[in-house]
């Protein structure tokens, strides 16, 4: 029986097949999952009902399972939307969180390096988070 925070079998299996520089998108409930992700990426739909789960919930589970090297978010139009990004920073100590304009962010997600897209039901704006998996140091 697993005892780590991350228990979802499809997410675990996909992460096990990823390597250094593979990317994982944790998408909010407004993200265009089908059209703004590479066709080869595994897609996991966790969007149960509005607000459950959030991107932050999924991030908390993922950081218990893999090393995160980098993070990318959509640059919000003003500081009022950055509270969610501060939540991510608290769960990603030492990881720089880069901001990109929305369509540049979409282009990054559509890269063939994006191996997994996790759909959440997060209703907060600008909550999408693109993670780059790092190296496990022994």
C-alpha positions, -999 to 999 in steps of 0.1 A, spaced: 0 0 0 13 35 -9 19 59 19 30 90 0 7 120 -5 3 112 -42 -19 82 -47 -35 87 -82 -24 57 -103 -25 74 -137 -5 104 -124 20 82 -107 24 60 -138 29 90 -161 54 106 -137 73 73 -136 77 75 -174 89 111 -173 125 122 -171 146 153 -165 130 183 -183 96 167 -187 68 191 -180 36 188 -161 7 213 -164 -16 217 -135 -45 235 -151 -72 256 -135 -109 250 -144 -108 276 -172 -79 262 -191 -86 249 -227 -73 214 -220 -79 198 -254 -67 227 -277 -38 241 -257 -19 210 -248 2 186 -270 -17 157 -284 7 132 -269 4 144 -233 -15 123 -209 -46 141 -196 -60 134 -162 -94 150 -153 -97 157 -115 -123 184 -119 -149 171 -95 -169 202 -87 -161 240 -87 -131 245 -65 -123 209 -58 -95 202 -62 -74 233 -67 -41 236 -84 -25 241 -50 -39 207 -38 -24 189 -68 9 207 -64 11 196 -28 8 160 -39 32 163 -68 60 178 -48 59 148 -25 66 126 -55 90 144 -78 117 170 -78 106 203 -94 133 223 -111 113 252 -126 78 266 -126 60 289 -151 27 308 -146 7 333 -167 15 369 -159 -16 384 -144 -27 419 -154 -21 433 -119 -10 422 -84 -45 413 -72 -42 379 -89 -7 370 -75 -20 355 -42 -22 321 -59 14 324 -71 25 330 -35 8 297 -25 29 280 -52 61 297 -40 55 284 -4 53 248 -17 83 253 -41 111 268 -19 141 276 -39 123 272 -73 121 303 -94 86 309 -107 87 326 -140 58 346 -155 49 347 -192 22 364 -212 -8 341 -217 -2 331 -253 35 326 -247 25 304 -218 2 284 -241 31 279 -265 53 266 -237 25 241 -226 21 229 -262 58 219 -263 64 181 -268 81 182 -234 47 185 -217 40 149 -207 11 154 -184 -19 177 -181 -39 176 -149 -73 193 -151 -85 208 -118 -116 226 -109 -97 256 -95 -119 287 -101 -92 312 -94 -79 332 -124 -43 329 -134 -39 296 -114 -23 275 -142 11 261 -133 36 245 -157 63 225 -138 96 212 -151 107 180 -135 143 180 -121 169 155 -112 169 132 -82 202 136 -64 214 105 -46 
